[in-house]
Amino acid sequence: MTASRATAEVFLTALRALPKEEHQAVLARITEDAEWRKDLRDLTIFVERKDEPSRPFRELLSR
């Protein structure tokens, strides 16, 4: 496991351990940050579309 992955696991474990109200407060605060909100939106789209077939980049450019 990489150091980055281990750090992420520590933060997720801590977030899961919080009482529901504090957990929601942390998530709400994250979504208040415009850059993080954009990152979350991008990740959501990625997860939703990960099983779609890919297209060659050249084909996309030709449109």
N, C-alpha and C positions, 0 to 999 in steps of 0.2 A: 504494500500500500504506500502511495506517495505521501509526502508531508502535507500536501494540499488536501488530499482525500482524507487523511487522518484529522486535519483541522476541521474539515466540513463535518465529519462524523461527531466530533466533540460538540460543535455548535448545534447540530441536530438533536443530539442526545439531551443537551441542556434545554433546548426549546421544548422538546417533548415532556420534560420533567416539570415545566412550569404549570402553575394552575391555569385553567382555561382562560380566565380574564387577562392574565399577563401574556399568555401565548397569543391571544388575539391582539393585544396591544402591540406586541413586537411585529406581528405581521402587518398590522395597520400602519405602523411607522415605516416599514419597508416600502409599502405601496405609496406613501406620501412623497418619496424621493423619485423625481421624474426619471432619472437615469436607471434606477433599479426597476421602476415600474415598466420601462421600455424593455429591459432585459427579461423580466418575467413574461411579458407579452411575447417576446421572441421565442423564449423557451417553450411556452405553451403551444405556439404554432409548430415548433419543431416536433414536440411530442405527438401532437395531433396528426402530423403529416409524415411521420417517420416510416410508415409502411407503404406509402404511395410509391409507385414506380418512378424511377429517376428518368430524366431526359438529358440528352447531350447538351452541353452549354452552347455549342454552335447552332443547334436547332432553336434554342431559346433566342439567340441573337438574330436569327433570320426572321423572326416574327416581328 
